Amino acid sequence: MILKEPGGERVSALLDAIDLGKPVQVAISAVNWCEILSKLHRENRNMTADELAALLSGVELVPFEQSLAELAASYAPANPAFSLGDRACLALAATFKAKAWTTDKAWARAKVGAQIEILR
C-alpha cells in the first residue's frame, strides 16, 4: 500500500474501514513492522516509525514474544522457503485465528493453522 504495489488498495480499504469505526480488527507483528520500516529505508522513503504508526492508526502492533517465536519456528521444516517475516505473520494469524494477507502465491501451499488470503 505504501509503495503503491498491486494489492495495496485492499489494505488501504481495510484501514479506511478502521477509520470509519467499523468493527474491523487488524494486527501486525513487531517482526513485520520491522520489515516495513526496513523496506522503506532501502527504498529511500523518509518515513519515520511515528509516521508509519500514524498511517497504520488502528492497527495493533503485537510483540514477537516467545509463543509466537516458537510457533513461527515450527513452520520452518514444512515451509523452508518462508522467511522469518513470513512465518511471523502466519504465526500471528494462527494465534489470532485470523486471515494472513499476502501477495506471495507460495503461501497458498503453507502448512500452517492459519487462513491465507492472496491479495493479487
Phi, psi and omega in degrees: 000313184295321182264013177061036178278153177305137183098341181297333180296331178292320178294316179301317179297323178294318178294324176298321179298321176298314180300328180278001178081016178288152183284073181242134179242125181230137180224156176219140179282157178299329178296314181288329173300314178300319179299316179299309180299320180297316180296320178298319178295317179297325181275005182058035174270124184271067178249125179277167177299323178294321178293321177296317178300320179293319179295323181260030179305132181096350178269128180282125175268115186258125177300146178270082185272177187306315183296320177292320179298317181293319178294315178301319179295326181292341179280344186300313183298320182279341184226064188297340180278348183283135177284171174302318179299317177302310183292327177295317178297314180295321178295320179296315179297317179297318181294318181275356185054050184234174176275139171262125179263137180209165171251002183269108183298336179297337180296337180300337179264007183297136178256076182220169181269042180230147171284144182232134176238123178273123186280339179212000000 
